[in-house]
Amino acid sequence: MYRIGVDIGGTFTDFVIIQEGTGVARLHKQLTTPNDPSQAVIEGICSLLGDCALAMGDLSEIVHGTTLVTNALIERRGGPTGMLVTHGMRDILDIARERRYDLFDLRLRFPEPVVKRDRRRQINERISHDGVIMQALDLDEVRFATRDLVDREGIEALAICFLNSYANPAHEKQAESLLSREFPDLKISCSASVVPYIREYERWTTTTMNAYVQPVVDRYIQRIESRLNGIGFRGQFHIMTSSGGMVTPSTARRFPIRLLESGPAAGALMAARIGLQKDSPRILSFDMGGTTAKGALVRNGKPLKKYELEVARMHEFKAGSGLPARAPVVDMIEIGAGGGSIASIDERGLIRVGPTSAGASPGPACYGGGGTLPTLTDANLILGYLDANNFLGGRMKLDTSAAHRAIHSAISKPLELDLVRAAWGIHETINEDVARAFRVHASERAFDYRQSAMVGFGGCGPIHAVRIARKLNVPTVILPPRCRCYVGLRPSGELFFI
């Protein structure tokens, strides 16, 4: 029997098939299909089985990791979402913690809540801190408010967030029961179910994010299950969670926030295992794909874990500048930097890369899919880090001329730079952004990365790992199989390969 692992990213979808007992593995990679990510998954599974001369009946399990939830939140591509909130608490999401993450910086920025203020409806109800009902819930008011959100705002998902529901969820359950019957197509998330803990702001931001991505995740899982059944798959289908475990599709549909770091969590576990094999129990796990870059810390052979994380940090990756979410998760830092990240010139006249990504469609200009904006992949192609004739194992040719045109028009010409210098500026901007994120993340956790090794992986990770390690004074870089090298950095700055 065989098992297949699938990791769907913003640009590429990756596959590995493993024979149980022997551990023999084979890899496959292809472009993600953004309009319907399940299409790439099904096509990749069929292609991989065909290459191995196997039938669908030979598969016992498919394990799926994804960055779709993370990307949807960073790029704000979730479904239209409304919110029912206790009267007088409408602005909790905007007031937040009433805390500045830097007392002396006048440029502070905070992320906008995923539910806009005009999509929040106040409901007259009140439960005390000890769970006693002080004002009964008016179901007619709940019905009217929801109808208004559906008809006027066109919401697809709804977050029900009542005060002190962690102590007594009765009102949220009553509202959910009513609305599930009267609005069967509406995706509903109750704060008492998503994160039943004290502290309204963290509970409500987590619930609103859960609701925001629920329509996207639900449609995706429904399509992939239907297509797997259509091609005769009868084994088990599981989805990776942020903590490194697995859940069933029904649980993933209800609590997509648990998939927030699904794919990256698997990568951190892999980096920890490789570190142990190389006698390096302290690891910097560096994963850069097409849309995002993720960094995790491994101490004593185990990734650090936590029960609260921040999504989409806005200001130099500082704690407090992102949206907080409560869920068990491998502790990592994440930024919008990947191969598809679009380069532009900011208001200061400096090169900025990301967080917006060209994704797989239209993709970087060099993909020949109609993209015209310069991306990190275009820059790496011009710099010679990518082979135009041997991309994706030779199955995809890159258009070097298109990369030249994109970088020249958007970066070189406005800044009056040579094309190669402009490409190097894009490349180096990403390196510095990732290095700065690692510094902040490690210092917040008292982790001395100078005594660690870095494991670089993902579509772009090996290209950037060595220079980022040099900026951090990390002595060793390990590139997993298919990169086929073990890279060291001597104190003199000289690289050596094994």
Steps between C-alpha positions, in 0.01 A plus 500: 500500500602857436436841656508838327583830661375819332600858581312770315661842486418829338711422192587129492342182634745234618452124526689207647399133487644260758484124507407381847762280661784579261487881514576524126380841381444689176435873457284703265432872459262708288338841483213572738166579337384808698141502375460139609796369705348151511560467125878509545476251786302246298715545189818463705380184677401338170827602337705365790313169502549474124875561531519223762276260307257484793119494524277705727425187700865484605458819708413454867518865605537854371635760744453860395675814621413845369591867525165605353370625836812705571510644149130590510555697821822671393361596159144555628338257259242347732122513465280801591448462875256649750498505878237492774634657818365589844354851506765757590790274394502579128838673505698240697676391180617858437585589860701177520739487797546879527871433498776640282753238396765774479462798733728735307426418135261748338450279192298229677267299280240243600321251275137567417253251654375243248141608576436863411318717751192542279461121491471468878153493654435558870265262681330573832604217731723471805662216694701579812860395560385197699257380232174638642254626237431865576309589181335235285582470131238636258495250212292733282776760527757236406292398199448858383869596540616194308247555222626856465861381474413237241281725284689828530861387541489165320684315776594134458617445858397623844690523828285491815693666782312566823650628824603234755387215275803302620323477839155422355460436125119478517428818303750422226360148468143633478598745228695235311212254515253756366723631223611154387136419428404828337827567313628152410760632253657736755824385664470570872781518757424535873774636722412251776570214258802640317694621806310467832739709709491829687607831334255636249744651251707187441190278500317721254789559260556124485130439437471766231807361322351150523178626342686707239683201350223245558326541161832463316606191696154342487476531123851366458452193721163426344648507152803290586293234681260482208781467250684240706182294513460550126840349423440204728691591816365299796774553757525750784532873434653715774608863520801631692441749781713785632622288791635222275206264553222399262122550487216363291349711219185569706705649785707704254182643348372610838828632642720613208696726738671181622652467152664842522855360494411161354768464233771696688448286813586189302811674371615587852461135607706394198772755584516369858542144376776594256674694778508191720639294213782754458564523877361856505226513766475882466353597165369801315229362272473722190222429253448735204245412236326701232296727726631495856816433700483324837758474773485265801739425786596147604649443845618156618364344184143628546332803340387762748123508544250748638126563527483848357645647182478815293404513136613764250730711717504850358811668640844344476364169630459637853276319749171686538486627141292207368163337551510262800359150467468238771569145387763233572776565250866446424658832596614678185532838334341553161535778245361563153822421316529231236586432140180660379529810722456812289773766508413869493634838607363642826431861595863545607631395161630166632439149370225314680420131442167346606273425672286488185582199286449423132416144608472231235264703281616714334822422688839670458562664164750229405232229529343623178152496651420863433667650805668837443603601853855424623534230765778337699505207256562738211789655693650160584478398135688811387763445769559146376365312802239331281553312174245612241521164321493275807227645718260253662722214391505622142122483467464879498698756301553849639483817291812700583399787270170546685688516831730766353206710380313478832796604717616767255163677481410482870839522676800570276362792303335695787807460724749543212671173588674238292274197448722262698533749787122537509460120510761480775309767694186284488696190604681676782182671629346159560817375668503793740126474571532132591817554706330780694199280565726224634682746727175623653352153534811350661563792737141483627570138599858534629626272223867538399496410132877554469546152647241343270472357151248623245290253300388673180221354288201592288507623143714806580655402833825348371562801272492745791603288800877552482493880474240526776712272718803722432304808616407314821848351558350152488797265441332217307226465238343163429301446181274191499494229230465613139715802585785246519742699708600579855627856523730639768612855570849536645578787742690669216176520301610234251238245397574131479289215361481134586 
